[in-house]
Amino acid sequence: MKYYLTSTRQFFQKLILFFIAFVMTFAGFAQDKQVDVNINVKKDNFWGQPWVWVVGAAVFILLLVAILRGSGNRRNV
């Protein structure tokens, strides 16, 4: 009797390839739905303002620099 799959490794490789192809096809069909996206920012939404993100990033960078510089002074203790 001749086997079409010579090893279990090839069987699992083909099974994984089939599963990946199935998932990618399913993901492709999921992209077909049209969604209306409104990018207008309300003035009531505080976190949606761009300047809040800029100030927050600046404060984060300043804190990061302060922490990293402060750790270099403790080498000789």
All heavy atoms as a GROMACS GRO file, in nm:
protein
  635
    1MET      N    1   0.084  -0.118   0.000
    1MET     CA    2   0.000   0.000   0.000
    1MET      C    3   0.088   0.124   0.000
    1MET      O    4   0.178   0.138   0.080
    1MET     CB    5  -0.090  -0.005   0.124
    1MET     CG    6  -0.185   0.109   0.132
    1MET     SD    7  -0.289   0.083   0.277
    1MET     CE    8  -0.428   0.169   0.224
    2LYS      N    9   0.063   0.211  -0.094
    2LYS     CA   10   0.145   0.332  -0.108
    2LYS      C   11   0.078   0.446  -0.033
    2LYS      O   12  -0.040   0.473  -0.049
    2LYS     CB   13   0.159   0.367  -0.256
    2LYS     CG   14   0.253   0.479  -0.281
    2LYS     CD   15   0.272   0.502  -0.429
    2LYS     CE   16   0.373   0.612  -0.452
    2LYS     NZ   17   0.395   0.638  -0.591
    3TYR      N   18   0.160   0.514   0.051
    3TYR     CA   19   0.108   0.627   0.127
    3TYR      C   20   0.135   0.757   0.052
    3TYR      O   21   0.241   0.775  -0.005
    3TYR     CB   22   0.175   0.633   0.265
    3TYR     CG   23   0.137   0.518   0.354
    3TYR    CD1   24   0.223   0.412   0.373
    3TYR    CD2   25   0.014   0.517   0.417
    3TYR    CE1   26   0.188   0.306   0.453
    3TYR    CE2   27  -0.023   0.411   0.498
    3TYR     CZ   28   0.065   0.307   0.516
    3TYR     OH   29   0.029   0.202   0.595
    4TYR      N   30   0.037   0.844   0.052
    4TYR     CA   31   0.054   0.973  -0.014
    4TYR      C   32   0.138   1.069   0.070
    4TYR      O   33   0.208   1.154   0.016
    4TYR     CB   34  -0.083   1.036  -0.042
    4TYR     CG   35  -0.158   0.960  -0.149
    4TYR    CD1   36  -0.267   0.881  -0.117
    4TYR    CD2   37  -0.117   0.966  -0.281
    4TYR    CE1   38  -0.335   0.810  -0.214
    4TYR    CE2   39  -0.185   0.896  -0.379
    4TYR     CZ   40  -0.293   0.819  -0.345
    4TYR     OH   41  -0.359   0.748  -0.442
    5LEU      N   42   0.129   1.058   0.200
    5LEU     CA   43   0.210   1.139   0.289
    5LEU      C   44   0.320   1.049   0.345
    5LEU      O   45   0.294   0.947   0.407
    5LEU     CB   46   0.126   1.196   0.404
    5LEU     CG   47   0.012   1.289   0.360
    5LEU    CD1   48  -0.072   1.327   0.479
    5LEU    CD2   49   0.069   1.413   0.296
    6THR      N   50   0.444   1.090   0.323
    6THR     CA   51   0.554   1.004   0.363
    6THR      C   52   0.587   1.017   0.510
    6THR      O   53   0.653   0.932   0.565
    6THR     CB   54   0.680   1.035   0.279
    6THR    OG1   55   0.713   1.172   0.296
    6THR    CG2   56   0.654   1.006   0.133
    7SER      N   57   0.543   1.126   0.573
    7SER     CA   58   0.572   1.139   0.715
    7SER      C   59   0.464   1.224   0.782
    7SER      O   60   0.388   1.294   0.717
    7SER     CB   61   0.709   1.202   0.737
    7SER     OG   62   0.706   1.337   0.696
    8THR      N   63   0.461   1.215   0.912
    8THR     CA   64   0.365   1.297   0.986
    8THR      C   65   0.403   1.444   0.981
    8THR      O   66   0.317   1.532   0.992
    8THR     CB   67   0.358   1.251   1.132
    8THR    OG1   68   0.487   1.254   1.190
    8THR    CG2   69   0.300   1.112   1.141
    9ARG      N   70   0.532   1.472   0.963
    9ARG     CA   71   0.575   1.613   0.953
    9ARG      C   72   0.514   1.680   0.830
    9ARG      O   73   0.465   1.791   0.837
    9ARG     CB   74   0.727   1.618   0.949
    9ARG     CG   75   0.779   1.759   0.944
    9ARG     CD   76   0.928   1.762   0.946
    9ARG     NE   77   0.975   1.899   0.937
    9ARG     CZ   78   1.099   1.934   0.935
    9ARG    NH1   79   1.193   1.843   0.944
    9ARG    NH2   80   1.133   2.060   0.926
   10GLN      N   81   0.516   1.612   0.718
   10GLN     CA   82   0.457   1.667   0.596
   10GLN      C   83   0.306   1.683   0.614
   10GLN      O   84   0.248   1.780   0.565
   10GLN     CB   85   0.486   1.576   0.477
   10GLN     CG   86   0.627   1.584   0.428
   10GLN     CD   87   0.649   1.492   0.310
   10GLN    OE1   88   0.568   1.404   0.281
   10GLN    NE2   89   0.761   1.510   0.241
   11PHE      N   90   0.244   1.588   0.682
   11PHE     CA   91   0.100   1.598   0.706
   11PHE      C   92   0.068   1.724   0.787
   11PHE      O   93  -0.022   1.799   0.753
   11PHE     CB   94   0.050   1.474   0.780
   11PHE     CG   95  -0.092   1.486   0.825
   11PHE    CD1   96  -0.196   1.478   0.734
   11PHE    CD2   97  -0.122   1.506   0.959
   11PHE    CE1   98  -0.328   1.489   0.774
   11PHE    CE2   99  -0.253   1.518   1.001
   11PHE     CZ  100  -0.356   1.509   0.908
   12PHE      N  101   0.144   1.747   0.894
   12PHE     CA  102   0.118   1.865   0.976
   12PHE      C  103   0.154   1.996   0.904
   12PHE      O  104   0.088   2.097   0.923
   12PHE     CB  105   0.192   1.854   1.110
   12PHE     CG  106   0.124   1.761   1.206
   12PHE    CD1  107   0.187   1.645   1.247
   12PHE    CD2  108  -0.003   1.788   1.254
   12PHE    CE1  109   0.125   1.558   1.334
   12PHE    CE2  110  -0.066   1.702   1.342
   12PHE     CZ  111  -0.002   1.587   1.382
   13GLN      N  112   0.254   1.992   0.819
   13GLN     CA  113   0.286   2.111   0.739
   13GLN      C  114   0.172   2.145   0.645
   13GLN      O  115   0.134   2.262   0.632
   13GLN     CB  116   0.415   2.088   0.660
   13GLN     CG  117   0.541   2.095   0.742
   13GLN     CD  118   0.664   2.065   0.660
   13GLN    OE1  119   0.656   2.014   0.549
   13GLN    NE2  120   0.780   2.096   0.717
   14LYS      N  121   0.115   2.045   0.582
   14LYS     CA  122   0.002   2.068   0.492
   14LYS      C  123  -0.122   2.111   0.569
   14LYS      O  124  -0.198   2.197   0.523
   14LYS     CB  125  -0.027   1.944   0.409
   14LYS     CG  126   0.080   1.918   0.306
   14LYS     CD  127   0.049   1.796   0.222
   14LYS     CE  128   0.160   1.772   0.121
   14LYS     NZ  129   0.130   1.660   0.034
   15LEU      N  130  -0.141   2.055   0.687
   15LEU     CA  131  -0.254   2.093   0.770
   15LEU      C  132  -0.242   2.239   0.816
   15LEU      O  133  -0.339   2.315   0.811
   15LEU     CB  134  -0.265   2.000   0.891
   15LEU     CG  135  -0.386   2.020   0.981
   15LEU    CD1  136  -0.513   1.984   0.906
   15LEU    CD2  137  -0.371   1.936   1.106
   16ILE      N  138  -0.124   2.280   0.856
   16ILE     CA  139  -0.102   2.418   0.899
   16ILE      C  140  -0.119   2.512   0.781
   16ILE      O  141  -0.179   2.620   0.793
   16ILE     CB  142   0.037   2.431   0.964
   16ILE    CG1  143   0.038   2.362   1.100
   16ILE    CG2  144   0.078   2.578   0.980
   16ILE    CD1  145   0.174   2.350   1.163
   17LEU      N  146  -0.069   2.475   0.664
   17LEU     CA  147  -0.084   2.558   0.545
   17LEU      C  148  -0.232   2.574   0.509
   17LEU      O  149  -0.277   2.684   0.475
   17LEU     CB  150  -0.007   2.497   0.429
   17LEU     CG  151  -0.012   2.576   0.297
   17LEU    CD1  152   0.054   2.712   0.315
   17LEU    CD2  153   0.057   2.498   0.188
   18PHE      N  154  -0.308   2.466   0.519
   18PHE     CA  155  -0.451   2.474   0.492
   18PHE      C  156  -0.521   2.566   0.592
   18PHE      O  157  -0.605   2.647   0.555
   18PHE     CB  158  -0.514   2.333   0.498
   18PHE     CG  159  -0.663   2.334   0.489
   18PHE    CD1  160  -0.726   2.355   0.367
   18PHE    CD2  161  -0.742   2.317   0.602
   18PHE    CE1  162  -0.864   2.358   0.358
   18PHE    CE2  163  -0.880   2.319   0.594
   18PHE     CZ  164  -0.941   2.340   0.472
   19PHE      N  165  -0.485   2.554   0.720
   19PHE     CA  166  -0.545   2.638   0.824
   19PHE      C  167  -0.512   2.785   0.801
   19PHE      O  168  -0.600   2.872   0.813
   19PHE     CB  169  -0.498   2.593   0.961
   19PHE     CG  170  -0.556   2.673   1.073
   19PHE    CD1  171  -0.689   2.657   1.108
   19PHE    CD2  172  -0.479   2.764   1.142
   19PHE    CE1  173  -0.745   2.732   1.211
   19PHE    CE2  174  -0.533   2.839   1.245
   19PHE     CZ  175  -0.666   2.823   1.280
   20ILE      N  176  -0.388   2.817   0.766
   20ILE     CA  177  -0.348   2.956   0.740
   20ILE      C  178  -0.425   3.010   0.620
   20ILE      O  179  -0.473   3.124   0.621
   20ILE     CB  180  -0.197   2.965   0.720
   20ILE    CG1  181  -0.126   2.941   0.853
   20ILE    CG2  182  -0.157   3.101   0.663
   20ILE    CD1  183   0.025   2.930   0.841
   21ALA      N  184  -0.438   2.930   0.514
   21ALA     CA  185  -0.512   2.974   0.396
   21ALA      C  186  -0.659   2.998   0.430
   21ALA      O  187  -0.719   3.096   0.383
   21ALA     CB  188  -0.500   2.869   0.285
   22PHE      N  189  -0.717   2.913   0.513
   22PHE     CA  190  -0.856   2.930   0.554
   22PHE      C  191  -0.874   3.059   0.634
   22PHE      O  192  -0.968   3.135   0.611
   22PHE     CB  193  -0.901   2.809   0.637
   22PHE     CG  194  -1.040   2.822   0.691
   22PHE    CD1  195  -1.150   2.807   0.607
   22PHE    CD2  196  -1.062   2.851   0.824
   22PHE    CE1  197  -1.279   2.819   0.656
   22PHE    CE2  198  -1.189   2.864   0.875
   22PHE     CZ  199  -1.298   2.848   0.790
   23VAL      N  200  -0.784   3.085   0.729
   23VAL     CA  201  -0.793   3.205   0.811
   23VAL      C  202  -0.774   3.330   0.726
   23VAL      O  203  -0.845   3.430   0.744
   23VAL     CB  204  -0.690   3.199   0.927
   23VAL    CG1  205  -0.680   3.333   0.998
   23VAL    CG2  206  -0.729   3.090   1.025
   24MET      N  207  -0.682   3.328   0.632
   24MET     CA  208  -0.658   3.445   0.547
   24MET      C  209  -0.779   3.471   0.457
   24MET      O  210  -0.814   3.586   0.432
   24MET     CB  211  -0.532   3.425   0.462
   24MET     CG  212  -0.406   3.419   0.546
   24MET     SD  213  -0.379   3.565   0.647
   24MET     CE  214  -0.328   3.679   0.524
   25THR      N  215  -0.844   3.367   0.409
   25THR     CA  216  -0.964   3.384   0.328
   25THR      C  217  -1.076   3.444   0.413
   25THR      O  218  -1.147   3.535   0.369
   25THR     CB  219  -1.008   3.250   0.270
   25THR    OG1  220  -0.901   3.195   0.195
   25THR    CG2  221  -1.130   3.265   0.181
   26PHE      N  222  -1.090   3.395   0.535
   26PHE     CA  223  -1.192   3.447   0.625
   26PHE      C  224  -1.165   3.594   0.657
   26PHE      O  225  -1.256   3.676   0.662
   26PHE     CB  226  -1.193   3.363   0.753
   26PHE     CG  227  -1.304   3.398   0.846
   26PHE    CD1  228  -1.434   3.364   0.817
   26PHE    CD2  229  -1.277   3.466   0.964
   26PHE    CE1  230  -1.537   3.397   0.903
   26PHE    CE2  231  -1.378   3.498   1.051
   26PHE     CZ  232  -1.509   3.465   1.020
   27ALA      N  233  -1.038   3.629   0.678
   27ALA     CA  234  -1.002   3.769   0.707
   27ALA      C  235  -1.028   3.857   0.585
   27ALA      O  236  -1.066   3.973   0.599
   27ALA     CB  237  -0.856   3.778   0.749
   28GLY      N  238  -1.009   3.804   0.467
   28GLY     CA  239  -1.037   3.880   0.346
   28GLY      C  240  -1.185   3.911   0.330
   28GLY      O  241  -1.222   4.022   0.290
   29PHE      N  242  -1.270   3.816   0.362
   29PHE     CA  243  -1.414   3.843   0.356
   29PHE      C  244  -1.459   3.938   0.465
   29PHE      O  245  -1.555   4.012   0.449
   29PHE     CB  246  -1.493   3.713   0.365
   29PHE     CG  247  -1.494   3.634   0.238
   29PHE    CD1  248  -1.442   3.506   0.235
   29PHE    CD2  249  -1.544   3.688   0.122
   29PHE    CE1  250  -1.443   3.432   0.119
   29PHE    CE2  251  -1.545   3.616   0.004
   29PHE     CZ  252  -1.494   3.488   0.002
   30ALA      N  253  -1.389   3.939   0.576
   30ALA     CA  254  -1.424   4.030   0.685
   30ALA      C  255  -1.396   4.175   0.648
   30ALA      O  256  -1.453   4.267   0.705
   30ALA     CB  257  -1.348   3.992   0.811
   31GLN      N  258  -1.308   4.198   0.552
   31GLN     CA  259  -1.272   4.333   0.512
   31GLN      C  260  -1.374   4.395   0.416
   31GLN      O  261  -1.364   4.514   0.386
   31GLN     CB  262  -1.135   4.333   0.444
   31GLN     CG  263  -1.023   4.286   0.533
   31GLN     CD  264  -1.002   4.377   0.652
   31GLN    OE1  265  -1.011   4.498   0.639
   31GLN    NE2  266  -0.975   4.318   0.765
   32ASP      N  267  -1.469   4.319   0.368
   32ASP     CA  268  -1.562   4.370   0.268
   32ASP      C  269  -1.667   4.464   0.324
   32ASP      O  270  -1.726   4.541   0.249
   32ASP     CB  271  -1.632   4.253   0.198
   32ASP     CG  272  -1.540   4.181   0.101
   32ASP    OD1  273  -1.440   4.242   0.062
   32ASP    OD2  274  -1.570   4.067   0.066
   33LYS      N  275  -1.692   4.462   0.452
   33LYS     CA  276  -1.796   4.546   0.510
   33LYS      C  277  -1.751   4.692   0.511
   33LYS      O  278  -1.643   4.724   0.557
   33LYS     CB  279  -1.829   4.500   0.652
   33LYS     CG  280  -1.944   4.575   0.713
   33LYS     CD  281  -1.978   4.520   0.849
   33LYS     CE  282  -2.092   4.599   0.908
   33LYS     NZ  283  -2.125   4.553   1.042
   34GLN      N  284  -1.838   4.780   0.466
   34GLN     CA  285  -1.809   4.923   0.464
   34GLN      C  286  -1.845   4.984   0.599
   34GLN      O  287  -1.955   4.965   0.650
   34GLN     CB  288  -1.887   4.993   0.353
   34GLN     CG  289  -1.850   4.945   0.215
   34GLN     CD  290  -1.708   4.983   0.178
   34GLN    OE1  291  -1.658   5.086   0.220
   34GLN    NE2  292  -1.645   4.898   0.100
   35VAL      N  293  -1.750   5.057   0.657
   35VAL     CA  294  -1.770   5.119   0.786
   35VAL      C  295  -1.754   5.269   0.769
   35VAL      O  296  -1.658   5.316   0.709
   35VAL     CB  297  -1.669   5.067   0.890
   35VAL    CG1  298  -1.688   5.136   1.023
   35VAL    CG2  299  -1.683   4.917   0.904
   36ASP      N  300  -1.848   5.345   0.823
   36ASP     CA  301  -1.839   5.490   0.819
   36ASP      C  302  -1.757   5.538   0.938
   36ASP      O  303  -1.797   5.518   1.053
   36ASP     CB  304  -1.979   5.552   0.822
   36ASP     CG  305  -1.976   5.702   0.808
   36ASP    OD1  306  -1.880   5.754   0.747
   36ASP    OD2  307  -2.069   5.768   0.858
   37VAL      N  308  -1.643   5.600   0.910
   37VAL     CA  309  -1.554   5.646   1.016
   37VAL      C  310  -1.559   5.798   1.020
   37VAL      O  311  -1.530   5.865   0.921
   37VAL     CB  312  -1.409   5.599   0.991
   37VAL    CG1  313  -1.317   5.651   1.098
   37VAL    CG2  314  -1.404   5.448   0.984
   38ASN      N  315  -1.592   5.851   1.136
   38ASN     CA  316  -1.597   5.996   1.155
   38ASN      C  317  -1.474   6.037   1.234
   38ASN      O  318  -1.457   6.000   1.350
   38ASN     CB  319  -1.725   6.034   1.231
   38ASN     CG  320  -1.742   6.183   1.239
   38ASN    OD1  321  -1.665   6.260   1.181
   38ASN    ND2  322  -1.843   6.226   1.312
   39ILE      N  323  -1.386   6.116   1.171
   39ILE     CA  324  -1.262   6.154   1.237
   39ILE      C  325  -1.270   6.293   1.300
   39ILE      O  326  -1.171   6.344   1.350
   39ILE     CB  327  -1.143   6.148   1.140
   39ILE    CG1  328  -1.164   6.242   1.021
   39ILE    CG2  329  -1.119   6.007   1.094
   39ILE    CD1  330  -1.044   6.257   0.934
   40ASN      N  331  -1.387   6.354   1.297
   40ASN     CA  332  -1.402   6.484   1.359
   40ASN      C  333  -1.395   6.470   1.511
   40ASN      O  334  -1.462   6.387   1.571
   40ASN     CB  335  -1.535   6.548   1.319
   40ASN     CG  336  -1.540   6.577   1.171
   40ASN    OD1  337  -1.438   6.604   1.110
   40ASN    ND2  338  -1.658   6.568   1.114
   41VAL      N  339  -1.315   6.556   1.572
   41VAL     CA  340  -1.295   6.550   1.716
   41VAL      C  341  -1.390   6.649   1.783
   41VAL      O  342  -1.394   6.767   1.748
   41VAL     CB  343  -1.149   6.583   1.752
   41VAL    CG1  344  -1.129   6.581   1.902
   41VAL    CG2  345  -1.055   6.487   1.684
   42LYS      N  346  -1.464   6.600   1.880
   42LYS     CA  347  -1.554   6.688   1.954
   42LYS      C  348  -1.472   6.772   2.052
   42LYS      O  349  -1.370   6.727   2.104
   42LYS     CB  350  -1.657   6.606   2.031
   42LYS     CG  351  -1.751   6.530   1.944
   42LYS     CD  352  -1.848   6.450   2.029
   42LYS     CE  353  -1.939   6.366   1.942
   42LYS     NZ  354  -2.030   6.285   2.023
   43LYS      N  355  -1.518   6.891   2.081
   43LYS     CA  356  -1.445   6.977   2.173
   43LYS      C  357  -1.462   6.932   2.317
   43LYS      O  358  -1.385   6.969   2.404
   43LYS     CB  359  -1.491   7.121   2.157
   43LYS     CG  360  -1.453   7.177   2.022
   43LYS     CD  361  -1.483   7.322   2.011
   43LYS     CE  362  -1.440   7.370   1.873
   43LYS     NZ  363  -1.449   7.511   1.855
   44ASP      N  364  -1.560   6.850   2.346
   44ASP     CA  365  -1.581   6.798   2.481
   44ASP      C  366  -1.480   6.688   2.514
   44ASP      O  367  -1.455   6.660   2.630
   44ASP     CB  368  -1.722   6.744   2.496
   44ASP     CG  369  -1.826   6.853   2.482
   44ASP    OD1  370  -1.791   6.972   2.502
   44ASP    OD2  371  -1.941   6.820   2.451
   45ASN      N  372  -1.426   6.625   2.412
   45ASN     CA  373  -1.333   6.516   2.431
   45ASN      C  374  -1.193   6.570   2.459
   45ASN      O  375  -1.121   6.611   2.369
   45ASN     CB  376  -1.332   6.426   2.308
   45ASN     CG  377  -1.254   6.300   2.330
   45ASN    OD1  378  -1.198   6.276   2.436
   45ASN    ND2  379  -1.248   6.217   2.227
   46PHE      N  380  -1.152   6.569   2.585
   46PHE     CA  381  -1.024   6.628   2.624
   46PHE      C  382  -0.906   6.550   2.567
   46PHE      O  383  -0.809   6.608   2.520
   46PHE     CB  384  -1.016   6.634   2.777
   46PHE     CG  385  -0.889   6.695   2.828
   46PHE    CD1  386  -0.867   6.831   2.818
   46PHE    CD2  387  -0.791   6.616   2.884
   46PHE    CE1  388  -0.752   6.887   2.864
   46PHE    CE2  389  -0.674   6.672   2.931
   46PHE     CZ  390  -0.654   6.807   2.922
   47TRP      N  391  -0.911   6.416   2.571
   47TRP     CA  392  -0.798   6.334   2.527
   47TRP      C  393  -0.786   6.329   2.375
   47TRP      O  394  -0.685   6.283   2.324
   47TRP     CB  395  -0.811   6.194   2.583
   47TRP     CG  396  -0.800   6.194   2.731
   47TRP    CD1  397  -0.903   6.176   2.818
   47TRP    CD2  398  -0.684   6.217   2.808
   47TRP    NE1  399  -0.857   6.186   2.946
   47TRP    CE2  400  -0.722   6.211   2.943
   47TRP    CE3  401  -0.551   6.242   2.778
   47TRP    CZ2  402  -0.632   6.228   3.046
   47TRP    CZ3  403  -0.462   6.259   2.882
   47TRP    CH2  404  -0.501   6.253   3.014
   48GLY      N  405  -0.885   6.376   2.304
   48GLY     CA  406  -0.880   6.376   2.159
   48GLY      C  407  -0.806   6.495   2.101
   48GLY      O  408  -0.780   6.499   1.981
   49GLN      N  409  -0.771   6.590   2.184
   49GLN     CA  410  -0.700   6.709   2.135
   49GLN      C  411  -0.553   6.674   2.109
   49GLN      O  412  -0.488   6.612   2.192
   49GLN     CB  413  -0.709   6.822   2.238
   49GLN     CG  414  -0.850   6.862   2.272
   49GLN     CD  415  -0.922   6.923   2.152
   49GLN    OE1  416  -0.859   6.984   2.068
   49GLN    NE2  417  -1.052   6.906   2.147
   50PRO      N  418  -0.499   6.719   1.994
   50PRO     CA  419  -0.359   6.685   1.962
   50PRO      C  420  -0.258   6.746   2.059
   50PRO      O  421  -0.155   6.685   2.088
   50PRO     CB  422  -0.340   6.743   1.822
   50PRO     CG  423  -0.476   6.760   1.767
   50PRO     CD  424  -0.567   6.783   1.882
   51TRP      N  425  -0.285   6.864   2.112
   51TRP     CA  426  -0.187   6.926   2.201
   51TRP      C  427  -0.171   6.848   2.331
   51TRP      O  428  -0.064   6.850   2.392
   51TRP     CB  429  -0.224   7.072   2.230
   51TRP     CG  430  -0.351   7.090   2.309
   51TRP    CD1  431  -0.477   7.104   2.260
   51TRP    CD2  432  -0.362   7.092   2.451
   51TRP    NE1  433  -0.567   7.115   2.364
   51TRP    CE2  434  -0.499   7.109   2.482
   51TRP    CE3  435  -0.272   7.083   2.556
   51TRP    CZ2  436  -0.545   7.116   2.612
   51TRP    CZ3  437  -0.319   7.090   2.685
   51TRP    CH2  438  -0.454   7.106   2.713
   52VAL      N  439  -0.274   6.775   2.372
   52VAL     CA  440  -0.264   6.694   2.493
   52VAL      C  441  -0.162   6.582   2.472
   52VAL      O  442  -0.079   6.554   2.558
   52VAL     CB  443  -0.401   6.637   2.532
   52VAL    CG1  444  -0.391   6.540   2.648
   52VAL    CG2  445  -0.497   6.750   2.564
   53TRP      N  446  -0.165   6.522   2.356
   53TRP     CA  447  -0.071   6.413   2.326
   53TRP      C  448   0.071   6.466   2.313
   53TRP      O  449   0.167   6.399   2.355
   53TRP     CB  450  -0.114   6.341   2.199
   53TRP     CG  451  -0.239   6.263   2.220
   53TRP    CD1  452  -0.366   6.299   2.187
   53TRP    CD2  453  -0.251   6.136   2.285
   53TRP    NE1  454  -0.455   6.203   2.226
   53TRP    CE2  455  -0.387   6.102   2.286
   53TRP    CE3  456  -0.159   6.049   2.342
   53TRP    CZ2  457  -0.433   5.984   2.342
   53TRP    CZ3  458  -0.205   5.931   2.398
   53TRP    CH2  459  -0.342   5.899   2.398
   54VAL      N  460   0.087   6.585   2.255
   54VAL     CA  461   0.221   6.644   2.240
   54VAL      C  462   0.279   6.677   2.378
   54VAL      O  463   0.395   6.647   2.407
   54VAL     CB  464   0.215   6.769   2.150
   54VAL    CG1  465   0.347   6.843   2.150
   54VAL    CG2  466   0.175   6.730   2.008
   55VAL      N  467   0.200   6.740   2.464
   55VAL     CA  468   0.246   6.773   2.598
   55VAL      C  469   0.276   6.646   2.677
   55VAL      O  470   0.378   6.638   2.748
   55VAL     CB  471   0.143   6.863   2.670
   55VAL    CG1  472   0.177   6.880   2.816
   55VAL    CG2  473   0.134   6.999   2.602
   56GLY      N  474   0.191   6.548   2.667
   56GLY     CA  475   0.213   6.422   2.738
   56GLY      C  476   0.341   6.352   2.693
   56GLY      O  477   0.417   6.300   2.775
   57ALA      N  478   0.366   6.352   2.562
   57ALA     CA  479   0.489   6.290   2.511
   57ALA      C  480   0.611   6.368   2.558
   57ALA      O  481   0.714   6.308   2.594
   57ALA     CB  482   0.484   6.284   2.359
   58ALA      N  483   0.604   6.501   2.560
   58ALA     CA  484   0.717   6.582   2.606
   58ALA      C  485   0.746   6.556   2.753
   58ALA      O  486   0.862   6.541   2.794
   58ALA     CB  487   0.688   6.730   2.582
   59VAL      N  488   0.643   6.549   2.836
   59VAL     CA  489   0.663   6.521   2.978
   59VAL      C  490   0.722   6.381   2.997
   59VAL      O  491   0.813   6.361   3.079
   59VAL     CB  492   0.530   6.536   3.055
   59VAL    CG1  493   0.539   6.481   3.196
   59VAL    CG2  494   0.486   6.682   3.055
   60PHE      N  495   0.674   6.285   2.922
   60PHE     CA  496   0.728   6.149   2.932
   60PHE      C  497   0.876   6.144   2.895
   60PHE      O  498   0.955   6.080   2.963
   60PHE     CB  499   0.647   6.054   2.841
   60PHE     CG  500   0.700   5.915   2.838
   60PHE    CD1  501   0.680   5.831   2.946
   60PHE    CD2  502   0.770   5.868   2.729
   60PHE    CE1  503   0.730   5.701   2.945
   60PHE    CE2  504   0.820   5.739   2.727
   60PHE     CZ  505   0.799   5.656   2.836
   61ILE      N  506   0.913   6.213   2.788
   61ILE     CA  507   1.054   6.214   2.746
   61ILE      C  508   1.140   6.283   2.851
   61ILE      O  509   1.250   6.236   2.882
   61ILE     CB  510   1.067   6.280   2.608
   61ILE    CG1  511   1.006   6.188   2.501
   61ILE    CG2  512   1.212   6.308   2.574
   61ILE    CD1  513   0.994   6.251   2.365
   62LEU      N  514   1.093   6.394   2.907
   62LEU     CA  515   1.169   6.463   3.011
   62LEU      C  516   1.187   6.376   3.135
   62LEU      O  517   1.296   6.371   3.193
   62LEU     CB  518   1.102   6.595   3.047
   62LEU     CG  519   1.112   6.706   2.942
   62LEU    CD1  520   1.030   6.826   2.985
   62LEU    CD2  521   1.257   6.745   2.920
   63LEU      N  522   1.084   6.306   3.176
   63LEU     CA  523   1.096   6.215   3.290
   63LEU      C  524   1.191   6.100   3.261
   63LEU      O  525   1.271   6.061   3.347
   63LEU     CB  526   0.959   6.160   3.329
   63LEU     CG  527   0.865   6.256   3.401
   63LEU    CD1  528   0.728   6.193   3.417
   63LEU    CD2  529   0.922   6.294   3.535
   64LEU      N  530   1.185   6.048   3.141
   64LEU     CA  531   1.274   5.939   3.103
   64LEU      C  532   1.419   5.984   3.104
   64LEU      O  533   1.507   5.913   3.156
   64LEU     CB  534   1.234   5.886   2.964
   64LEU     CG  535   1.301   5.759   2.916
   64LEU    CD1  536   1.262   5.644   3.007
   64LEU    CD2  537   1.261   5.731   2.774
   65VAL      N  538   1.447   6.102   3.051
   65VAL     CA  539   1.583   6.154   3.051
   65VAL      C  540   1.630   6.180   3.194
   65VAL      O  541   1.744   6.149   3.230
   65VAL     CB  542   1.591   6.284   2.965
   65VAL    CG1  543   1.721   6.357   2.988
   65VAL    CG2  544   1.573   6.250   2.818
   66ALA      N  545   1.544   6.235   3.279
   66ALA     CA  546   1.582   6.262   3.418
   66ALA      C  547   1.612   6.133   3.493
   66ALA      O  548   1.708   6.127   3.571
   66ALA     CB  549   1.470   6.339   3.487
   67ILE      N  550   1.535   6.029   3.470
   67ILE     CA  551   1.559   5.902   3.539
   67ILE      C  552   1.688   5.838   3.490
   67ILE      O  553   1.768   5.787   3.570
   67ILE     CB  554   1.438   5.808   3.519
   67ILE    CG1  555   1.319   5.861   3.597
   67ILE    CG2  556   1.471   5.666   3.562
   67ILE    CD1  557   1.190   5.788   3.567
   68LEU      N  558   1.713   5.842   3.361
   68LEU     CA  559   1.834   5.779   3.307
   68LEU      C  560   1.959   5.856   3.348
   68LEU      O  561   2.064   5.796   3.370
   68LEU     CB  562   1.823   5.767   3.156
   68LEU     CG  563   1.719   5.668   3.106
   68LEU    CD1  564   1.711   5.669   2.955
   68LEU    CD2  565   1.751   5.528   3.156
   69ARG      N  566   1.954   5.987   3.355
   69ARG     CA  567   2.070   6.064   3.399
   69ARG      C  568   2.095   6.047   3.547
   69ARG      O  569   2.209   6.044   3.592
   69ARG     CB  570   2.050   6.212   3.370
   69ARG     CG  571   2.078   6.247   3.228
   69ARG     CD  572   2.094   6.394   3.215
   69ARG     NE  573   2.114   6.425   3.075
   69ARG     CZ  574   2.158   6.540   3.033
   69ARG    NH1  575   2.182   6.636   3.117
   69ARG    NH2  576   2.176   6.561   2.905
   70GLY      N  577   1.992   6.037   3.626
   70GLY     CA  578   2.006   6.021   3.770
   70GLY      C  579   2.067   5.888   3.810
   70GLY      O  580   2.133   5.877   3.912
   71SER      N  581   2.049   5.785   3.730
   71SER     CA  582   2.102   5.654   3.766
   71SER      C  583   2.252   5.647   3.744
   71SER      O  584   2.319   5.561   3.798
   71SER     CB  585   2.031   5.546   3.684
   71SER     OG  586   2.061   5.561   3.547
   72GLY      N  587   2.311   5.736   3.666
   72GLY     CA  588   2.456   5.734   3.641
   72GLY      C  589   2.536   5.787   3.757
   72GLY      O  590   2.657   5.763   3.766
   73ASN      N  591   2.477   5.860   3.852
   73ASN     CA  592   2.552   5.918   3.964
   73ASN      C  593   2.577   5.817   4.075
   73ASN      O  594   2.657   5.844   4.163
   73ASN     CB  595   2.472   6.037   4.021
   73ASN     CG  596   2.461   6.150   3.921
   73ASN    OD1  597   2.545   6.161   3.833
   73ASN    ND2  598   2.357   6.230   3.936
   74ARG      N  599   2.517   5.704   4.075
   74ARG     CA  600   2.527   5.608   4.185
   74ARG      C  601   2.626   5.497   4.159
   74ARG      O  602   2.625   5.395   4.225
   74ARG     CB  603   2.389   5.548   4.213
   74ARG     CG  604   2.290   5.653   4.257
   74ARG     CD  605   2.160   5.591   4.290
   74ARG     NE  606   2.066   5.695   4.326
   74ARG     CZ  607   1.936   5.685   4.320
   74ARG    NH1  608   1.883   5.573   4.277
   74ARG    NH2  609   1.857   5.784   4.355
   75ARG      N  610   2.716   5.512   4.067
   75ARG     CA  611   2.811   5.406   4.035
   75ARG      C  612   2.918   5.390   4.142
   75ARG      O  613   2.964   5.281   4.166
   75ARG     CB  614   2.878   5.434   3.900
   75ARG     CG  615   2.785   5.422   3.784
   75ARG     CD  616   2.858   5.444   3.656
   75ARG     NE  617   2.763   5.454   3.546
   75ARG     CZ  618   2.795   5.485   3.424
   75ARG    NH1  619   2.920   5.513   3.393
   75ARG    NH2  620   2.704   5.491   3.331
   76ASN      N  621   2.961   5.496   4.205
   76ASN     CA  622   3.071   5.490   4.300
   76ASN      C  623   3.026   5.469   4.444
   76ASN      O  624   3.105   5.479   4.535
   76ASN     CB  625   3.154   5.620   4.292
   76ASN     CG  626   3.220   5.635   4.156
   76ASN    OD1  627   3.249   5.535   4.092
   76ASN    ND2  628   3.241   5.758   4.114
   77VAL      N  629   2.901   5.444   4.468
   77VAL     CA  630   2.851   5.430   4.605
   77VAL      C  631   2.881   5.294   4.659
   77VAL      O  632   2.881   5.194   4.602
   77VAL     CB  633   2.699   5.460   4.611
   77VAL    CG1  634   2.645   5.432   4.750
   77VAL    CG2  635   2.674   5.602   4.569
   0.00000   0.00000   0.00000
